[in-house]
Amino acid sequence: MSLYGQLAENLMYISPSFYKQRFFKKLKNVNIENALERGIEPELVWIKNFLPKDAVFFDVGANVGAYIYILENHLKPENIYAFEPNPQLFKRLKKLFPKVNILPYALSNKNAKSRLKIPIIKGRKVMARGTLKIRLKEKGEEKAILQTVIVKRLDDWAEQNVIDRIDFIKIDVEGNETYTVDGMIDIILRMKPVLMIEIEQRHHTRPIWDYICYFERYGYDVYYLDRKKHILMPLTQNILKQQSEANEKDKQKYINNIIFLPKSNECSSKTKF
């Protein structure tokens, strides 16, 4: 870690509130007008307006905590559950969001210990690309760090912790989506939460439309957030085919957050932000 990076990390322990303000400064006062020009995924704006204040939100693969930051003053902190297996990121989240439920687990289809792979690209650890799919190689990956982490099935964890309501589950697990969903099938069938799953072709050899159809079969319709109309629109296979990895950093063009609404949900395409 660079000297500047070390100083920044030290600041987190000296003054967590000041560190958090600086770290998330790009998200300060983010709205429909400035999200895309700041390079922020617009779902961060949409979700705050979509969720009622009493919603129970699960963040699976919380990473640095962008969604927690956006929602911590909108939802009740005790109704936010964030899962982050990377020890360094978990420690940071615990320090920055002390009122939120921060859990040091990866969610998948088993209860066990596993290995989390953190790729090194251009000499730097890319924490956001941490994955249980250790055979997955990122573009430009030079080598990787493997860390032992605890893996849980959400169905089992929720039963043990007497969780009887979940309204929204955001899943960002870098290619492990199918296994993660397999570990929460009971919750999906009983509670019918809205799902927002990051699904990208670069993580898979099969067409990702196959995975979307797999998730749909549990009683969901599939949508994406239209960047111009600012509403949820039905996702089609043709829209997916227009996606290109070359546009990955262009939030105007690149769609990677797929939103699944229960078929009985009336929000659908009329939901604006």
HELIX and SHEET records of a PDB file:
HELIX    1   1 LEU A    3  ILE A   14  1                                  12    
HELIX    2   2 PRO A   16  PHE A   23  1                                   8    
HELIX    3   3 LYS A   25  LEU A   27  5                                   3    
HELIX    4   4 GLU A   43  PHE A   50  1                                   8    
HELIX    5   5 ALA A   66  LEU A   71  1                                   6    
HELIX    6   6 PRO A   77  ASN A   79  5                                   3    
HELIX    7   7 PRO A   87  LEU A   96  1                                  10    
HELIX    8   8 MET A  127  ARG A  129  5                                   3    
HELIX    9   9 LEU A  154  GLN A  160  1                                   7    
HELIX   10  10 GLU A  177  ASP A  182  1                                   6    
HELIX   11  11 ILE A  185  MET A  191  1                                   7    
HELIX   12  12 GLN A  201  HIS A  203  5                                   3    
HELIX   13  13 ILE A  208  GLU A  216  1                                   9    
HELIX   14  14 GLN A  237  LYS A  241  1                                   5    
HELIX   15  15 GLU A  245  ASN A  247  5                                   3    
HELIX   16  16 SER A  268  LYS A  270  5                                   3    
SHEET    1   A 8 ASN A 101  LEU A 103  0                                        
SHEET    2   A 8 ILE A  80  PHE A  83  1                                        
SHEET    3   A 8 PHE A  57  VAL A  60  1                                        
SHEET    4   A 8 PHE A 168  ILE A 171  1                                        
SHEET    5   A 8 VAL A 194  GLU A 198  1                                        
SHEET    6   A 8 ASN A 257  PRO A 262 -1                                        
SHEET    7   A 8 TYR A 220  LEU A 225 -1                                        
SHEET    8   A 8 LEU A 232  PRO A 234 -1                                        
SHEET    1   B 4 TYR A 105  LEU A 107  0                                        
SHEET    2   B 4 GLU A 141  LYS A 152  1                                        
SHEET    3   B 4 ALA A 112  ILE A 121 -1                                        
SHEET    4   B 4 ARG A 124  LYS A 125 -1                                        
END                                                                             
